[in-house]
């Protein structure tokens, strides 16, 4: 062996020795901290240590085993990229930005939540927290240590609860009989849509006020339960004739509000007439002729919610006083 090669090998061994010493010191300090803790944490996959200079990561095998790897499948020396290359594409830049910010001392701790691919190609969710524990005199990172948790089940439960809460929030806005928006919330949506129309000159908004004709007479002939049947049937027909972007609500007994953003008056008139015909032709449990009347109005620039409602209501009144079972716009 030449003298130069010998020197290079000695230098390499010195670096290796320094790396091992740093790791041993960290492990000893960690052991002292763990001895003072009398409990374990759910999902804890153990601590990790990253020797930044040689890019070598030492970690509890549970971290890799949770991803479906056996210890024998891991390379002799694991680098930082072994894990970052498995990050979900949507999480990668966010995680790397956080790490870069911490390495450059912009943030005191590296703390991220990310999805990481398992050996089988599925994703689990990890929560990772660590920090640089040693730096050079000029602030460059030498060594990092941290702890990682598998929070997949927690995230799934959180997602499920959020979906349930979202569904509960929607249901709280609905009328129990019709399944449409209740009076309070259809008025709230009306205000939102009018505000949107006010700031967007090219936006259209139409409203339909639909009223079941002679509902009190139907109740007196066939009983109030039949009146409820008519209201529920009309509600279903309304819901079937509007898109997801539209809103329908029960305003008061037998009267409905239908909001049609992005819809001109002639289109709204057509929708109202299709609903009118369906209500009239629907099957009911009693031999009754069921009809409806509708008033239609399109939002005018700078108009208030009340003004829009009043114009539609005037159209409805015209129908009611001229024979019913029609649409007026």
Rosetta blueprint (number, residue, H / E / L):
1 X L
2 X L
3 X H
4 X H
5 X H
6 X H
7 X H
8 X H
9 X H
10 X H
11 X H
12 X H
13 X H
14 X H
15 X H
16 X H
17 X H
18 X H
19 X H
20 X H
21 X H
22 X H
23 X H
24 X H
25 X H
26 X H
27 X H
28 X H
29 X H
30 X H
31 X H
32 X H
33 X H
34 X H
35 X H
36 X L
37 X L
38 X L
39 X L
40 X L
41 X L
42 X L
43 X L
44 X E
45 X E
46 X E
47 X E
48 X E
49 X E
50 X E
51 X E
52 X L
53 X L
54 X L
55 X L
56 X E
57 X E
58 X E
59 X E
60 X L
61 X L
62 X H
63 X H
64 X H
65 X H
66 X L
67 X L
68 X L
69 X L
70 X L
71 X H
72 X H
73 X H
74 X L
75 X L
76 X L
77 X L
78 X E
79 X L
80 X L
81 X H
82 X H
83 X H
84 X H
85 X L
86 X L
87 X E
88 X L
89 X H
90 X H
91 X H
92 X H
93 X H
94 X H
95 X H
96 X H
97 X H
98 X H
99 X H
100 X H
101 X H
102 X H
103 X H
104 X L
105 X L
106 X L
107 X L
108 X L
109 X L
110 X E
111 X E
112 X E
113 X E
114 X E
115 X E
116 X E
117 X E
118 X L
119 X L
120 X L
121 X L
122 X L
123 X E
124 X E
125 X E
126 X E
127 X E
128 X E
129 X E
130 X E
131 X E
132 X E
133 X E
134 X E
135 X E
136 X L
137 X L
138 X L
139 X L
140 X L
141 X E
142 X E
143 X E
144 X E
145 X E
146 X E
147 X E
148 X E
149 X E
150 X E
151 X L
152 X H
153 X H
154 X H
155 X H
156 X H
157 X H
158 X H
159 X H
160 X H
161 X H
162 X H
163 X H
164 X H
165 X H
166 X H
167 X H
168 X H
169 X H
170 X H
171 X H
172 X H
173 X L
174 X E
175 X L
176 X L
177 X L
178 X L
179 X L
180 X L
181 X E
182 X L
183 X H
184 X H
185 X H
186 X H
187 X H
188 X H
189 X H
190 X H
191 X H
192 X H
193 X H
194 X H
195 X H
196 X H
197 X H
198 X H
199 X H
200 X L
201 X L
202 X L
203 X L
204 X L
205 X E
206 X E
207 X E
208 X E
209 X E
210 X E
211 X E
212 X E
213 X L
214 X L
215 X H
216 X H
217 X H
218 X H
219 X H
220 X H
221 X H
222 X H
223 X L
224 X H
225 X H
226 X H
227 X H
228 X H
229 X H
230 X H
231 X H
232 X H
233 X H
234 X H
235 X H
236 X H
237 X H
238 X H
239 X H
240 X H
241 X L
242 X L
243 X L
244 X L
245 X L
246 X L
247 X E
248 X E
249 X E
250 X E
251 X E
252 X E
253 X L
254 X L
255 X E
256 X E
257 X E
258 X E
259 X E
260 X E
261 X E
262 X L
263 X L
264 X L
265 X H
266 X H
267 X H
268 X H
269 X H
270 X H
271 X H
272 X H
273 X H
274 X H
275 X H
276 X H
277 X H
278 X H
279 X H
280 X H
281 X H
282 X L
283 X L
284 X L
285 X L
286 X L
287 X L
288 X L
289 X L
290 X L
291 X L
292 X E
293 X E
294 X E
295 X E
296 X E
297 X E
298 X E
299 X L
300 X L
301 X L
302 X L
303 X L
304 X L
305 X H
306 X H
307 X H
308 X H
309 X H
310 X H
311 X H
312 X H
313 X H
314 X H
315 X H
316 X H
317 X H
318 X H
319 X H
320 X H
321 X L
322 X L
323 X L
324 X L
325 X L
326 X L
327 X E
328 X E
329 X L
